[in-house]
Amino acid sequence: MSFGINSAYENDQQVWNVGLSGELDLSCSEELKMELNNNIESNLSDINIDMSKLKYIDSTGVGVIVGIMKNLRSKGKDIKILNARDNVKKIFNITGLDQIIKMEG
């Protein structure tokens, strides 16, 4: 299965909207990390990650999300997970990250 990243900056809301699709695992985690860190460096703002099309996430993918969260929060910004599928939500629930990262949908 492939992995895809779609991102757009919403100037009026001052937020990056990032959509993930496919499977987020070891083979593509570095790609996501680079994309999000580039977004942070080019225009520091909150990031909303839409996971409605993400079918799978493993520990390396979760690690990237946590790393980005720490980076953003150290700069006064935050991350929000939107529309995660039940199997993806379960990973965040099991790890307790649903108590640390804002999740909607």
C-alpha positions as CSV (number, residue, x, y, z in Angstrom):
1,M,0.0,0.0,0.0
2,S,1.2,3.5,-0.7
3,F,1.4,6.6,1.4
4,G,0.3,10.1,0.5
5,I,0.6,13.5,2.0
6,N,-1.5,16.5,0.9
7,S,-0.9,19.9,2.6
8,A,-2.2,23.4,2.3
9,Y,-1.8,26.5,4.3
10,E,-5.0,28.3,5.3
11,N,-3.9,31.9,5.6
12,D,-7.1,33.2,7.1
13,Q,-7.0,30.6,9.8
14,Q,-3.2,30.5,10.1
15,V,-3.1,26.7,10.1
16,W,-1.5,24.0,8.0
17,N,-4.1,21.4,6.9
18,V,-2.4,18.1,6.2
19,G,-4.2,15.1,4.8
20,L,-2.6,11.6,5.1
21,S,-3.7,8.6,3.1
22,G,-2.6,4.9,2.8
23,E,-0.3,3.4,5.4
24,L,2.0,5.3,7.6
25,D,4.9,3.0,8.6
26,L,8.6,2.7,8.8
27,S,9.0,3.0,5.0
28,C,7.4,6.5,4.8
29,S,7.7,8.0,8.3
30,E,10.8,10.0,7.3
31,E,8.9,11.5,4.4
32,L,6.2,12.7,6.7
33,K,8.7,14.0,9.3
34,M,10.5,16.0,6.6
35,E,7.3,17.4,5.1
36,L,5.9,18.6,8.5
37,N,9.3,20.0,9.7
38,N,9.6,21.9,6.4
39,N,6.1,23.3,7.0
40,I,7.0,24.4,10.5
41,E,10.2,26.1,9.3
42,S,8.6,27.9,6.4
43,N,5.6,29.1,8.2
44,L,5.2,28.4,11.9
45,S,1.6,27.7,12.6
46,D,-0.7,25.1,14.1
47,I,-1.1,21.8,12.1
48,N,-4.3,19.9,11.6
49,I,-3.8,16.3,10.4
50,D,-6.8,14.7,8.6
51,M,-6.4,11.0,9.0
52,S,-9.8,10.0,7.4
53,K,-7.9,8.3,4.5
54,L,-5.1,6.8,6.6
55,K,-5.7,3.1,6.8
56,Y,-2.8,2.1,9.1
57,I,-0.2,3.7,11.4
58,D,2.6,1.9,13.2
59,S,4.9,3.0,16.1
60,T,7.3,4.9,13.8
61,G,4.4,6.9,12.4
62,V,3.1,7.6,15.9
63,G,6.7,8.6,16.9
64,V,6.8,11.2,14.1
65,I,3.4,12.7,15.2
66,V,4.7,12.9,18.8
67,G,8.0,14.5,17.6
68,I,6.1,17.1,15.6
69,M,3.8,17.8,18.5
70,K,6.8,18.4,20.8
71,N,8.5,20.7,18.2
72,L,5.3,22.7,17.7
73,R,4.5,23.0,21.4
74,S,8.1,24.2,22.2
75,K,7.3,27.1,19.8
76,G,3.9,27.9,21.2
77,K,1.9,26.1,18.5
78,D,0.0,22.8,18.5
79,I,-1.2,19.8,16.5
80,K,-4.7,18.4,16.1
81,I,-5.7,15.0,14.7
82,L,-8.9,15.0,12.7
83,N,-11.2,12.2,11.5
84,A,-9.0,9.2,12.4
85,R,-10.5,5.8,11.6
86,D,-11.3,3.5,14.5
87,N,-8.2,1.3,14.1
88,V,-6.0,4.4,14.1
89,K,-7.8,6.0,17.0
90,K,-7.2,2.7,18.9
91,I,-3.5,3.2,18.6
92,F,-3.7,6.7,20.1
93,N,-6.1,5.4,22.8
94,I,-3.8,2.4,23.8
95,T,-0.8,4.6,24.0
96,G,-2.6,7.4,25.9
97,L,-1.8,9.9,23.3
98,D,-5.5,10.7,22.9
99,Q,-5.1,12.4,26.3
100,I,-2.1,14.5,25.1
101,I,-3.0,15.3,21.4
102,K,-6.3,16.9,20.5
103,M,-8.4,14.5,18.5
104,E,-11.7,15.4,16.7
105,G,-14.0,13.4,14.5
